[in-house]
Amino acid sequence: MKCSLIVAMGKHREIGKDNDLLWRLPRDMKFFKETTEGHTVVMGRKNWESIPEKFRPLPNRKNIVISRNVEYKAEGAIVISDLKEIEEHFNADSDKKCFIIGGAQIYQLALAADLIDEMYITQVNETFEADTYFPFVNWDDKQGWEEEKLFESEKDEKNPHSFTVTKYTR
Ligand SMILES: NC(=O)c1ccc[n+]([C@@H]2O[C@H](COP(=O)([O-])OP(=O)(O)OC[C@H]3O[C@@H](n4cnc5c(N)ncnc54)[C@H](OP(=O)(O)O)[C@@H]3O)[C@@H](O)[C@H]2O)c1
């Protein structure tokens, strides 16, 4: 089976700091919600814990949390300890998608396992101080990735940074 991946990153692939996001971009949050709603989302234990309790599990989505700790409890979510277990909780024949939603360790794990055939990347046009980065993907030789620009968003009073959303498929 294959999964989609969705991420928002700064100019240097930065995605987080102190187990939090680096920006508040309601327009990108809306895109994330609309894209993943109705589907399954898979996240690392740290990403799960970074979501305020009142917002988790992410509504209208099956939430799967990955932790090496088999005793770990995430209320309202399924806990797995190996990416391979996704298949047990996911019907690949349905029209539902499986979305890898981070953080960095889980993106790395999914890319290394060759699990990803679709990526939604929000490129924020700014640099940020960060401690967590999206893994390096060599876009130059494309590695079979086909690029489709979905939309651009200018900054405004509610969205302090401009960004571009691109979809990659292979
Ligand atoms: N900008 C974005 O789009 C975006 C998206 C998501 C997250 N983020 C940010 O990313 C940061 C969190 O990312 P992170 O890389 O620190 O953590 P993470 O990937 O969310 O979670 C790491 C945890 O996943 C579990 N894990 C890792 N490898 C595993 C394996 N091979 N098998 C089983 N479990 C495994 C471990 O949990 P245990 O320690 O419990 O074993 C590990 O501590 C935060 O700052 C968050 O805000 C940004």
The ligand as an ORCA input file, in Angstrom:
! r2SCAN-3c Opt
* xyz 0 1
  N       5.281     21.960      9.656
  C       4.640     20.798      9.596
  O       3.991     20.480      8.589
  C       4.708     19.856     10.756
  C       3.960     18.669     10.736
  C       4.054     17.816     11.827
  C       4.863     18.134     12.907
  N       5.582     19.285     12.898
  C       6.493     19.618     13.998
  O       7.467     18.570     14.087
  C       7.912     18.462     15.440
  C       7.733     17.023     15.897
  O       8.513     16.177     15.055
  P       9.577     15.121     15.643
  O      10.380     14.624     14.497
  O      10.293     15.753     16.789
  O       8.658     13.988     16.281
  P       7.542     13.018     15.617
  O       8.038     12.481     14.324
  O       6.227     13.703     15.652
  O       7.474     11.859     16.720
  C       8.644     11.186     17.105
  C       8.233      9.955     17.892
  O       7.690      8.966     17.017
  C       8.010      7.671     17.506
  N       8.856      6.973     16.537
  C       9.884      7.459     15.796
  N      10.440      6.499     15.049
  C       9.751      5.353     15.317
  C       9.859      4.013     14.860
  N      10.806      3.639     13.979
  N       8.991      3.109     15.332
  C       8.042      3.458     16.226
  N       7.888      4.721     16.716
  C       8.738      5.660     16.260
  C       8.794      7.872     18.804
  O       7.828      7.898     19.850
  P       8.200      7.369     21.333
  O       9.267      8.299     21.839
  O       6.914      7.454     22.087
  O       8.694      5.965     21.154
  C       9.387      9.251     18.596
  O       9.746      9.913     19.804
  C       7.083     19.469     16.239
  O       7.812     20.670     16.351
  C       5.852     19.664     15.376
  O       5.224     20.898     15.609
  C       5.512     20.154     11.850
*
